[in-house]
Amino acid sequence: MAAPCPHCGAEVLPGNAFCHRCRRRLRAVGEQTLVIAGAALEVVRRPRWPRALLAACALAALVAATLILPARWRSRVEAREAAAVRDLRTVLTAERRYSQSNAGFYDRLECLTAPARCVPGYPAASRPFLDAAAFGQSRRGGYEYVFHPGPAPAAGTFDPSRVSPSSVAAFAYVAVGERSRIGAPRTFCADSTGRVCVPASPDAPELRDGLCPLACLDLR
């Protein structure tokens, strides 16, 4: 709404600091421009955000940071845990298949990725039991994977000319989660009995004879 200039009477748009006709400065107080004409007084205000609205926005941002960020972290941890369990189950399946070509004995992961180097007479052109690119690295997906060989087969129970020299009668494969500022994901253990379980502590469990500890919660 236009108001008259108090000096020359020309109509002045709200917010103007000078009159466009007489070029004289209009009275200004802070962020308000006052245009006086006789007894008429018009205050032109610039829009402001109410303090209550700003406080509400800050509170909403704080709530979002408190609830959403931990939920996203938990979702990421669960995805990594699921991938670790899949890797352990994949190794159990590969070891079981490998043992069928190795007189019923298991072996280190290097032999599962290249069985012809370990099992005498194994066809070199045959497919490996594990993918070397996927399982050749011990650290992946936020986990440290460690293979724990159990005892060697008892002497006299097999024909050395048909069995890998690094064969074992039992094994355990452990995935230890990397710690972060928020905490540590669960540790998982799988062994030659077919178990996949969660040890009581997120630290690397103590194993005996290539088997997961008894105090280990089995996964279904």
Rosetta blueprint (number, residue, H / E / L):
1 M L
2 A L
3 A E
4 P E
5 C L
6 P L
7 H L
8 C L
9 G L
10 A L
11 E E
12 V E
13 L L
14 P L
15 G L
16 N L
17 A L
18 F E
19 C L
20 H L
21 R L
22 C L
23 R L
24 R L
25 R E
26 L L
27 R E
28 A E
29 V E
30 G L
31 E L
32 Q E
33 T E
34 L E
35 V E
36 I E
37 A E
38 G L
39 A L
40 A E
41 L E
42 E E
43 V E
44 V E
45 R L
46 R L
47 P L
48 R L
49 W L
50 P L
51 R H
52 A H
53 L H
54 L H
55 A H
56 A H
57 C H
58 A H
59 L H
60 A H
61 A H
62 L H
63 V H
64 A H
65 A H
66 T H
67 L H
68 I H
69 L H
70 P H
71 A H
72 R H
73 W H
74 R H
75 S H
76 R H
77 V H
78 E H
79 A H
80 R H
81 E H
82 A H
83 A H
84 A H
85 V H
86 R H
87 D H
88 L H
89 R H
90 T H
91 V H
92 L H
93 T H
94 A H
95 E H
96 R H
97 R H
98 Y H
99 S H
100 Q L
101 S L
102 N L
103 A L
104 G L
105 F L
106 Y E
107 D L
108 R L
109 L H
110 E H
111 C H
112 L H
113 T H
114 A L
115 P H
116 A H
117 R H
118 C L
119 V L
120 P L
121 G L
122 Y L
123 P L
124 A L
125 A L
126 S L
127 R L
128 P L
129 F L
130 L L
131 D L
132 A H
133 A H
134 A H
135 F H
136 G L
137 Q L
138 S L
139 R E
140 R E
141 G L
142 G L
143 Y E
144 E E
145 Y E
146 V E
147 F E
148 H E
149 P E
150 G L
151 P L
152 A L
153 P L
154 A L
155 A L
156 G L
157 T L
158 F L
159 D L
160 P H
161 S H
162 R H
163 V L
164 S L
165 P L
166 S L
167 S L
168 V E
169 A L
170 A L
171 F E
172 A E
173 Y E
174 V E
175 A E
176 V E
177 G E
178 E L
179 R L
180 S L
181 R L
182 I L
183 G L
184 A L
185 P L
186 R L
187 T L
188 F E
189 C E
190 A E
191 D E
192 S L
193 T L
194 G L
195 R L
196 V E
197 C E
198 V E
199 P E
200 A L
201 S L
202 P L
203 D L
204 A L
205 P L
206 E L
207 L L
208 R E
209 D L
210 G L
211 L E
212 C L
213 P L
214 L L
215 A L
216 C E
217 L E
218 D E
219 L L
220 R L
